[in-house]
């Protein structure tokens, strides 16, 4: 007999409370193995493939791509026992016994916890924090899509309406049981187990009757409170709509199409008038209340002359929202100050060229600057610290975990080189290159993005000379590197063209005064001008 397990979004660490669904890796009706990734999510820190601790047949997915899911909310339900145990533990598979095992399956009372229970199908799960991988790398497996009426889904209960209107378990809000009682408005309710119980509760039969609402002379087939709310907010009469779902079930797409059709009729009726989407409609009066992914949200604003100005609204969510919050918190809590100096980097560039001889490991300029930073922090440890505001203490940290700012297609991220103080220039270069590649691919783990103690910001790659960077809270300082450009410079008493760079240090004035900050920056500048000074620190 199949037992339905509900897998919820686990705590991904670092105080993260939600994640955005980026890509579903399984479909309803597919066979999944233990610890097989089922969904790719984006947290405020990184992109993570989330593996499911159960093996069996996927009976429901919760949440559409682009939707935010809070920690503890259901992701998928899996019918454990709908496939043979040997297939559930080793990979997707089908067999004659799959359908037989699935028959009579019902949601388990303990499914809501998401914790594995005793049973062969649960054995072998990595039982580790999701986001750091599982006990063994789960390879992408061949997907099994059983045909109608056959295969592992033959005996697993399915919800009314087949592909639901974008709400799985949402019926619980109006008495319709969802999977383990969970409410997941906006979820994909294909194959959701337990929704069919509504038909018996209402005394009606058939999928349409499961969520039917008696309205005057016509029974309206609708199961989702989201659909009813959308219709009510937009002044639509559900009796006038014909559902495209099974047995006439009215889906969310039906309501959206009716709204668009009405808007088109209104537009056609206003000859020569410019129709804009008002700000009130963006709040929910003219659509789903959420802009479609990739669409530009135009909010019409009438001016005194009758002109219309367009606004593009970009939600502060995911990494963008996390960065905005961190910047704001840094400025609120840290009394920062900045000092800067120009340095002749001609000898530094020459030293790097000398290191990059044929056959030797390539050394990047950022790695050389990182090595200078670790040497400077050894001399001025006050800048490798943090402030414990609750205890009112300055905490000097024993190790240097060096972060470096990296611009990616998904925004600004700060990968962290662990124990940078104990690495050589070659090791720093290799680690920086590895982390940069993972950052651009969106594959950095939380461990590679957190617990930095000092940050190096090379904004010179953008062609600018200087900046006053915002400290990466809760760190105490950040060193900024401008572009290296040919400039007139007095060298050995004569005017010459040299390669000049501007260095800036933004520091927390609570951890040190200007003398310490200036000493740190001056040491860095001296090492840039005379790289041989680094030999004294070895």
C-alpha positions, -999 to 999 in steps of 0.1 A, spaced: 0 0 0 13 34 -9 19 59 18 19 95 8 48 116 23 49 154 22 83 170 16 85 206 29 110 233 21 137 227 47 157 253 66 185 262 43 205 278 70 218 314 78 184 325 90 168 322 55 130 321 58 120 316 22 131 307 -13 120 313 -49 112 284 -71 133 287 -102 129 254 -120 109 222 -113 131 191 -121 102 166 -118 67 163 -131 36 149 -114 35 112 -120 72 107 -123 92 82 -103 118 97 -81 146 81 -61 157 89 -25 178 121 -24 170 129 -61 168 167 -67 132 177 -74 133 215 -76 159 242 -80 153 272 -58 169 306 -53 176 319 -19 190 352 -9 224 336 -10 226 311 -39 209 287 -63 202 254 -46 190 220 -60 167 205 -33 168 167 -30 137 148 -17 143 123 11 116 100 -2 115 76 -31 83 69 -50 58 86 -73 54 123 -73 17 130 -66 16 168 -63 38 198 -67 33 230 -47 42 264 -62 47 277 -97 81 287 -111 88 322 -98 67 318 -66 81 324 -32 79 295 -8 84 299 30 104 275 50 81 247 61 57 250 32 51 218 12 71 213 -20 60 179 -33 41 149 -21 54 114 -29 36 81 -28 61 59 -11 54 23 -20 39 31 -53 71 17 -69 91 -13 -57 115 -5 -29 146 -15 -49 136 11 -76 127 37 -50 162 35 -35 182 33 -67 165 53 -94 132 57 -114 115 26 -126 82 10 -134 68 -25 -131 35 -44 -128 37 -42 -90 39 -4 -91 3 2 -98 -8 -25 -73 12 -10 -45 -2 25 -52 -38 14 -49 -55 24 -16 -27 49 -8 -38 77 15 -20 106 31 -1 97 62 -8 115 95 29 122 100 35 133 65 33 170 73 65 169 94 85 159 63 106 136 85 114 101 72 98 72 90 107 36 92 105 18 59 126 5 31 118 35 9 132 59 34 164 40 40 195 56 25 186 92 26 215 115 32 196 132 60 218 163 56 212 200 54 198 207 20 219 231 1 252 214 9 244 183 -12 234 148 -1 254 119 10 262 110 -26 258 132 -57 225 123 -72 228 121 -110 201 134 -133 179 104 -138 157 94 -168 122 107 -163 93 82 -164 60 96 -176 33 69 -173 5 70 -197 -32 76 -186 -46 47 -166 -13 28 -164 19 29 -146 27 39 -110 -1 65 -108 -28 40 -117 -40 36 -81 -30 70 -66 -60 93 -60 -60 124 -82 -77 157 -76 -108 170 -94 -101 189 -125 -68 172 -133 -45 202 -138 -58 226 -112 -62 263 -114 -30 271 -96 -40 262 -61 -32 229 -44 -45 224 -10 -59 259 -11 -93 243 -8 -86 238 29 -95 274 34 -132 266 25 -134 231 39 -118 212 11 -90 190 26 -56 194 10 -26 172 13 -19 167 50 -40 198 57 -15 221 41 -26 254 24 -6 263 -6 -23 290 -26 -7 294 -60 6 258 -61 3 234 -90 -23 210 -78 -19 183 -104 -24 149 -87 -29 165 -52 -40 137 -29 -70 140 -6 -89 168 -25 -115 143 -36 -128 141 -1 -146 173 -7 -170 156 -31 -182 132 -4 -184 160 22 -207 181 0 -229 151 -9 -222 157 -46 -204 134 -70 -178 142 -97 -149 165 -99 -169 196 -107 -191 191 -76 -161 189 -53 -157 226 -53 -191 237 -67 -208 268 -54 -245 271 -58 -252 307 -71 -288 315 -80 -300 292 -107 -266 278 -118 -241 257 -100 -206 272 -105 -178 246 -107 -149 262 -89 -126 246 -63 -101 273 -55 -108 303 -32 -81 321 -52 -103 319 -83 -133 332 -64 -113 360 -49 -99 371 -83 -134 370 -98 -148 390 -69 -121 417 -70 -125 421 -107 -163 422 -107 -167 390 -127 -198 368 -125 -186 332 -124 -220 320 -137 -210 336 -170 -178 317 -174 -173 282 -189 -145 263 -172 -118 247 -192 -110 221 -165 -123 186 -163 -161 185 -160 -163 223 -165 -141 232 -135 -133 269 -136 -95 275 -135 -75 306 -127 -66 308 -164 -103 310 -172 -107 340 -149 -75 357 -163 -87 352 -199 -121 368 -190 -104 398 -174 -82 403 -205 -111 399 -228 -131 426 -209 -101 449 -209 -98 445 -247 -134 453 -251 -131 484 -230 -100 494 -250 -117 490 -283 -147 510 -271 -125 540 -262 -118 555 -296 -83 570 -297 -80 569 -259 -48 558 -243 -55 530 -218 -30 525 -190 -29 500 -162 -35 520 -130 -17 516 -98 -48 503 -82 -50 474 -107 -14 465 -98 -26 460 -63 -50 433 -75 -79 450 -93 -68 443 -128 -52 409 -129 -35 383 -106 -19 411 -86 16 399 -96 33 409 -129 42 380 -152 78 370 -152 99 390 -176 71 416 -182 76 453 -177 51 466 -152 38 499 -165 20 520 -140 1 549 -155 5 583 -137 -15 612 -151 2 646 -150 -14 680 -150 -10 682 -188 -27 649 -194 6 631 -203 12 596 -191 46 585 -176 56 548 -174 73 532 -145 91 499 -144 87 481 -110 113 455 -100 105 435 -69 132 436 -42 132 398 -38 157 370 -37 193 381 -39 184 417 -49 163 420 -18 189 404 5 216 428 -8 193 458 -3 186 448 33 223 442 40 233 475 25 206 493 45 216 476 77 252 484 73 245 521 69 221 521 98 244 503 123 280 510 113 295 545 118 318 542 88 346 564 76 367 563 45 403 572 37 422 568 4 456 571 -12 471 568 -46 499 544 -52 523 536 -80 515 500 -91 541 498 -118 563 474 -98 533 454 -87 524 447 -123 560 438 -131 561 414 -101 529 397 -114 544 393 -149 575 377 -133 553 352 -114 534 341 -145 563 323 -162 555 295 -187 547 263 -168 540 280 -135 505 283 -120 489 315 -132 486 342 -106 459 369 -109 463 405 -98 434 401 -74 453 372 -57 484 394 -52 463 421 -37 446 395 -15 480 384 -2 488 420 6 456 423 25 463 393 47 497 406 55 483 440 64 456 424 86 483 405 104 499 439 113 465 456 120 442 429 135 417 454 147 403 456 111 397 418 111 369 420 137 333 425 143 311 443 169 288 424 192 261 450 198 243 430 224 273 424 246 289 458 236 322 442 227 346 443 199 354 407 188 388 403 171 387 372 149 416 347 148 414 337 111 410 358 79 381 347 57 386 370 28 355 379 8 358 395 -27 330 412 -46 320 395 -78 294 409 -103 272 382 -119 241 381 -140 221 375 -109 236 405 -90 264 412 -67 277 383 -46 307 381 -22 324 346 -23 346 339 7 381 324 6 384 304 38 416 308 59 431 332 34 459 341 58 473 306 55 473 305 17 501 313 -8 496 336 -37 492 306 -60 466 290 -37 447 323 -34 446 327 -72 433 291 -77 406 295 -50 395 329 -63 392 316 -98 372 286 -86 348 307 -66 344 332 -94 334 305 -119 309 290 -94 295 325 -88 288 331 -124 272 297 -128 250 304 -98 264 274 -80 279 288 -48 269 271 -16 259 290 16 292 280 31 310 298 3 290 330 7 290 335 44 311 342 75 336 365 58 358 387 81 372 412 56 362 421 20 383 431 -10 364 451 -36 380 455 -70 357 481 -86 385 491 -110 372 464 -134 343 489 -141 368 515 -152 364 538 -122 392 553 -101 376 555 -66 347 547 -45 334 547 -9 322 511 -6 296 501 19 309 477 46 298 441 42 279 438 75 289 426 101 325 430 90 345 460 101 363 471 70 365 469 32 394 477 9 385 491 -25 408 489 -55 403 514 -84 415 510 -120 452 509 -127 458 536 -153 488 554 -168 493 588 -152 520 614 -147 539 606 -115 570 618 -98 594 588 -97 629 590 -83 627 628 -84 616 630 -121 583 632 -138 573 600 -155 544 581 -168 536 554 -143 507 529 -136 487 545 -108 459 530 -87 437 546 -60 431 525 -29 403 533 -5 395 518 30 361 521 45 362 511 82 340 508 113 351 537 135 340 517 165 368 492 161 397 516 155 406 552 150 420 569 119 456 561 130 450 524 127 431 527 95 457 550 80 485 526 90 467 497 74 461 516 41 497 530 40 511 495 45 490 482 16 501 511 -6 537 505 2 534 468 -7 518 479 -40 547 502 -48 573 478 -35 561 442 -36 594 430 -20 581 443 13 559 413 15 590 392 21 593 408 55 559 394 65 566 358 56 
